[in-house]
Amino acid sequence: MHKIYVKTDNLNTISECLQQLFLAEQVQLSIEDQLANSKSSSDWSAWRKKAENALRVVKAKRRVITARLAILRQEEKEHTLQFHQQRNDYLIQELKNIVTPSSFERCVRQANGKMEAAVEQGI
């Protein structure tokens, strides 16, 4: 059996986290299977301790990967919100330049009315 290394040092993207999380899951399942199918004789006690330690390590690495994944997903969510806000700001500025002031104010009133209705409905 070959060793699979779960890396937690350089997780910079969601994709990297998901790949390492998948590897960690494979390793954990493999170790748990080996422990479940092992003999409990004294000859295996040193091996069993190493396997149990490896299981603790891989579980800790999974927690690190999961935490990093949560941070990256939150950053992506915030970036997406900022992008949409900036796009909306540009759109509003261009609309102000194209439509008449009265038409723009009417649009603002209608949008505000829809927002208030959405807030009242809990949307």
Contacts in CASP RR format, 6 or more apart in sequence:
PFRMAT RR
TARGET T0000
AUTHOR 0000-0000-0000
METHOD contacts of the structure
MODEL  1
MHKIYVKTDNLNTISECLQQLFLAEQVQLSIEDQLANSKSSSDWSAWRKK
AENALRVVKAKRRVITARLAILRQEEKEHTLQFHQQRNDYLIQELKNIVT
PSSFERCVRQANGKMEAAVEQGI
4 23 0 8 1.000
4 26 0 8 1.000
4 27 0 8 1.000
6 20 0 8 1.000
6 23 0 8 1.000
6 24 0 8 1.000
6 27 0 8 1.000
6 58 0 8 1.000
6 61 0 8 1.000
6 62 0 8 1.000
6 65 0 8 1.000
7 20 0 8 1.000
8 20 0 8 1.000
8 61 0 8 1.000
8 64 0 8 1.000
8 65 0 8 1.000
8 68 0 8 1.000
10 16 0 8 1.000
11 17 0 8 1.000
11 20 0 8 1.000
11 65 0 8 1.000
11 68 0 8 1.000
11 69 0 8 1.000
11 72 0 8 1.000
13 72 0 8 1.000
14 69 0 8 1.000
14 72 0 8 1.000
14 73 0 8 1.000
14 76 0 8 1.000
17 65 0 8 1.000
17 68 0 8 1.000
17 69 0 8 1.000
17 72 0 8 1.000
18 69 0 8 1.000
20 61 0 8 1.000
20 65 0 8 1.000
21 62 0 8 1.000
21 65 0 8 1.000
21 66 0 8 1.000
21 69 0 8 1.000
24 58 0 8 1.000
24 61 0 8 1.000
24 62 0 8 1.000
24 65 0 8 1.000
25 62 0 8 1.000
27 54 0 8 1.000
27 58 0 8 1.000
28 55 0 8 1.000
28 58 0 8 1.000
28 59 0 8 1.000
28 62 0 8 1.000
31 51 0 8 1.000
31 54 0 8 1.000
31 55 0 8 1.000
31 58 0 8 1.000
32 55 0 8 1.000
34 51 0 8 1.000
35 48 0 8 1.000
35 51 0 8 1.000
35 52 0 8 1.000
35 55 0 8 1.000
38 44 0 8 1.000
38 47 0 8 1.000
38 48 0 8 1.000
38 51 0 8 1.000
40 48 0 8 1.000
95 104 0 8 1.000
95 107 0 8 1.000
96 104 0 8 1.000
99 107 0 8 1.000
END
